[in-house]
Amino acid sequence: MKITHTKLDGVLLIETNVFGDHRGFFTESYNKEKFHAAGIDYKFVQDNHSLSSEAGTVRGLHFQLAPKAQTKLVRVVAGAIYDVAVDLRKSSSTYGQWVGVILSESNKRQLLVPQGFAHGFCTLTPNTQVLYKVDEYYSAEHDRGLLWNDPDIGIEWPTDRVILSDKDKVHPGIREAGIYF
């Protein structure tokens, strides 16, 4: 397994070993012992699966407040996304900064987004399916978000034609959202 540290402390790009032959491929997308040996020791409790029919669909930027804050382990099983994490830890030297990576069915990469970060993605292809593990159950009471195109964050999304949910259109910017972590 190859782990690459991003510019945001705790956000990791993970590449598992992929074994391919004439039939296709095999990979262990998650192995508790191997992840633990690599210093990734979260107790995941829920798997989520989303389908976005159109390229340019932006989901996010989402997070949950403590005590229901979530760590996410994100991967793509069909299509491709530009996956983004935004540092919301006020005491962090990278507060308000973001990192983005391409996750796809072909590169089989995963992004670990710890508690204290907002998370979102933009689909690069139609019919993209994203799977992600979380270490805390969903809680509507603790569910929050940031505006996907907040100029104070300055995410460089890879599309001019954005498809959003009604909820994601009205999230506050990082200045208005308050200090959460």
N, C-alpha and C positions, 0 to 999 in steps of 0.2 A: 504494500500500500504506500502511495506517495502522498505526503501532506505538504501543502504549500501555505505558508502564513501570508495573509494579505496585509495591507497597510493598516487595517483596523484590528487591534489586538483582540484575539479570540475568534475572529472570523477566519475559517479555514477552508481551503479548496482541497477536496479529497478525491484521489483517483485510486480506485481499487484495482487489483490485478484482474485482467480480462484474458480469458483463454478462448481462442477461436479456432475453428477448423471449417471444413466444408459444410458442416451442418448449421453453423452459426457461432454463438459464443456462450460463455458461462462466466458469471462474476458473482462474488459474494458482496452484494451491495451493503450489507450490514452484518458484522460478526462481532458480538459483544466483547469477546476475548481479544480480538485483534485491535478493535477500537480502544479498549482499555489499555492495552500495551502501548498504544500510540498516544496515550494521555487524554483520550476522549472518553469520558466516563459519565455519560448521562443515562438516566433511566427513562427511556421513551415509553409513553403510555398510550399513544394514539397515532394512527396513520391516516393521513388525509390524501385525497386524490381529486384533482381538478382537471376538467377538459375545457379548453378555450377553442371555440370553433374557428375564430378568425385571427389572422396575423395582426399585430398591433393592439391586442388586448393587454391592458395594464391592470394588474391586480395588486393593490397596495397603495400606499405603504402601511402595513399593519403591524400591530404589536399588542400585547396584553400587559396590564399593570400587575404589580405584585399584590397579593401573593400568588397570582395566577399567571405570572410572566412565563413565556415559553422560549425554549431553545428549539430551533428547527434544523433538521437535516433534509436538504432539498435535492431532488434529482428529477430528471426528465426521462420518461419511458417512450414518448412519441413526440417528434418535433424538436423544437429548440426554443430557449428563452434567454433573455438578458436578465440575469438575476442580480438584485441589488440589496445591499444592507446599509443602513444609516445608523451611525453611532448616536445613541440618546443618553449616554452616560455623562452627566454634566461635569463630573470630575475628571473625565478622560481628556487627554491632550488631543484626541481626534474627534471631540464632540461636534456633531453637525456634519461631519465628513461622511462620504459614501464610497463604496467600492462596488463595481459591477463586473460580472463574469458571464461568459456564455456557457450554459449547460445544455446538452443535447442528447438525443438518443444515440448519436454516433460517438460522442466523446466520453459518455458515461461518467462524467464528473459529477461531484456532489458539492454543495456548499453548506457548511455548518454555520448557522447564524445563532449566536448565544442570546440569552436574556439580556436586555439592555439595548437592543437594536430594533429598529423598524425594518420590515422586510417587504419587498415587492418584486414583481417581475413583469416583463413585456414579452409577449409571444412573438417569435420571429417567423413562424410558419403556421399555416392553418392546422386545426385539429391537434393542438399540442396538449399532451397529458403530463401533468406534474404530480409527483408523489412526494410527500414530506412527512417525516416523523416529528412528533413534538413530545416534550417531556412534562407537559401539563395539559390538562383537559381544556377544551374551549369553554370560555366563560363570557357570556354576553355582557355581564356587568363590568368586566374588566377589559373588554375589547375596545381598542382605540386605533387611531390612524393619523397619518400626516398627509398633507396634500401632495400628490404624486409629482407635481411640477413646481413645488415651492422654490422660488428664485433664491432664497437664502441657503438652500441645499445645493441646487444647481445640477441635478442629475441630467446627464446627457443620454436621454432615451433614444434608441435606434429607430425611431419612426416619427413621421409627421401626422399620421392618421391614427389617432388613439381611440380605443373603445374602452369605456369605463362603466362601472356600475354606478347607480345613483349615489350610493353610499360613498364611493371613492371620489366623487366629484366635489364633495363638500367638507372633507377633512380640513382641519386648521393647518396653517404653516407651523414650522418649528418654533417660531417666536411666540405664537399664540397658544400653542399646545401646552406649554408649561414644562416644568422639570419633573420627569418621571423616575429616573434612575440615578 
